[in-house]
Amino acid sequence: MKTRLSVLLLAASASLLVACVNSPRQQQVVASYDLGPPVAALPSTVSDHAGIALEVRLPGWLDAQAMYYRLAYVDKQRLYRYAQARWVGQTGPLVQQRLKQQLGIAPGSAPCTLRVELDDFSQSFDSPDSSRAEIRGEALLLGKGRAVLGRLPVRIEAPAPSADAAGGVSALAAATDKTGEAISLWLKQQPLAQCRDLK
């Protein structure tokens, strides 16, 4: 009888311990983010950008699910990763999807390629309660044989509405949209006729 009672008490204790370990208070919930719902194409972009394919490239360490930020008021060279927030997938495809929607670029191959190479896609804190999104890199219009037809430096910033991961995501989405707008205006000045006539 004592043995059976001891077994029951041991089982109850183990169950209580498991419940405590798996308690919602103890679990660390990781929030997953994307750049928001689909956006409408900018005016006239579908016809303007015919004959152009899009590719977005980031360094391997940046093209991941980790969400990076800098404490610029402490050390501009040091990167941190949010422990409780991440992207739903790799950064590159998320940015590429957003820019394709904005620029009205259809998927598939085309005579010309718009290559967006990003060196930075992060949140920067200027003080503990003030941050902004930073996008750095360049856009290249590539023609036949990958010849460079045009080059646009990309340096975009957008203020974050809050000094946390959610604010950083909102700012990076806004900065991505501003990047798309800048690229669209730049493409209007490029020799796009070549992209329709290349064989």
N, C-alpha and C positions, 0 to 999 in steps of 0.2 A: 504494500500500500504506500509506504514511504517512498519507495523507488518510483512508483507511478506518479506520485505527487511532485517529486523532485523533477521528473521529466516534464510534467505539465508546466511547472514554474519556470524551468529553463526555456521551454518553447515560448512561453508568454514573454519572458524577458528578451529573447531574441527578436520576437515580432515587434516589441516596443522599440528596440534599438534600430531595427530596419526602418520603422516608421519615422523615427527621429532623423535618421540619415537622409531619407528620401523626402523629408518635409519640404514644402515649397519655400519655407524660410531659409532652408539650408542650400537649396538648389540655386545655381547661378544661371539665370536665363540669358541667353545670347540673342540679341535682336539682329535680324537680317534685313538689309535694305537694298533697294534698287534705286534707279534715278527717277522713279515716278511713273505714272500712267503714260501711255503713248501721247505724243505731241503731234499737232497738225503740221503739215509741210508749210514752209514759208511760201509766200505768194510766187507763183510762176516757176517754182524750182523744178518741178517734174519735167517740163519741156526744156528748161534751161540746162539741166544737167544730164540730158540724154547722152549716152556714149561714155559715161564715167562710172567706174567702179570705185568702191570705197574700202579702204583698209586702215585700221587703227593699230598702232604698235606702241607698246610700252616696254621698259626693261623688265626682265623676268621677275625680279623681286617686287616690282610694283604691280605687275599684271597678276594679281592674286585676290583672295577674298579679304585679306587684311585691310583695315581702314587705318590710314596713317595720319598723324598730326605732329606738329612741331610746337614747342614752347619757345617762340621766337624771342621773347623777353628774357629768356634764360640762356638758350643755346640754339642758334639758328641751324647748326649743322647736325643736331641730333633728332632722329625720328623716333616716335613712339607709336605703338599699336594699341587700339582700343581692345580691352579684354572682353567687354560685354557687347560688342557690336562688330558686324562684319558685312561685307557685300554678299548678295545671294550667289554670285558667281565671280568669275574673273573680271577685273576692271575693264580690260580692253573690249571684250564683247558688249559690255553694258554701254560704254561710251559709243561704240560703233553703231549699236542699235538706235541709240538716241539721235546721233547725227544723220543716219540714214532716213529716219522719220522726218527730221527737220528739212533736210536737203532734197527729199523726194527722190533719192537714188534707189533704183531697183536692184535687187540682188542679182548676182551673176557676173560673168566676164564682160568686158567692154574695151574699146580701143584705148581709152585713157584711164589712168588710176589716180584717184585722190588719196594720197597716203598722209595720214595724220600721225606724227611721231611725238609722243608725249614723254617728257623727262620728269614731270612732277604732276601729281594729281592728289593733293592733300589739303588738310586743314591747318591753318597757322594761327596760333594764339599770340596776339600782341600784348595781352594782359590776361590775368586769370578769368576775366569776364567779357573779353572781346576777342572774336576770331573771324577769320575769313577763309574762303576757298582760294586755292592757287592752282592754276593750270599753266604749265610751261611746255614749250616744244615748238614744232613747226609743221606747216602743211605744205606738201609738195604735189604739184600737178605733173604727172609722168605721162609721156606720150610713147610713141613707137620706140621699141628697144629700151624702154625705161628712161628715155632722155628727159631731163628736167625742163619742163616748159614754164614753170613758175614756182616761186617759193614765198611762203608767208610765215614770218615769225609769229608765234602764238604766246601771248602773255596776258592772261585773263584772271581777274579777281572778282569776287563777289562776297559781300558781307554775310556773315552767318546770323540768323535770327536768335540763336541761343548758343551759349558756350559749352556745347556738349556734342555727342555723336550725331544726334538728330539734327542739330543746327548745322553741323558740318555737311551732312548729306543734302540738306536743303540748299546750302550755298554751292555745293559742287554741282548739283542739278542745274542751278541758275547759271553757274559759270560755264557748264557744258552748252547750255542753250545760247549763251553769249558767244561762245566759240563758234557754234554753228552759224550764227548771224554774221559774224566777221568773215567766215569762210565763204558764205553765200555772196556777200558783197564783193569779196576779192575775186571769186570765180567769174563774176560778170565782166571783169576787166581782162580775163585771160583769153587766149586764142582757142576757144572751144570748138571752132569750126574744124580744126584739125582732128578733134576727137570723133567727129562724125564722118570724116572723109578718109581716115586712116584705113589702109588695107593690110 
